[in-house]
Amino acid sequence: MRDQVLWRKISRIIMLLARQLEVSPQRALEIFYETRVSDRLHDPRYGLHLMSDAYILEDIIRELQNREA
């Protein structure tokens, strides 16, 4: 059950990321899985899976902005 909930959460985050970046969902999926946030979301020790989708999206955007800087 936990895996199903996590996959739904990830899909919502990917759709939010696609809208935010104005890219296709497929590209947003690629971007998502290139981030450290993705790794942390899959690791229950971080507890990131308990945070809101918007909070996680902000973390992803911040990570992407820091890459560009």
Secondary structure, 3 states (H helix, E strand, C coil): CHHHHHHHHHHHHHHHHHHHHCCCHHHHHHHHHCCHHHHHHHCCCCCHHHCCHHHHHHHHHHHHHHHHC
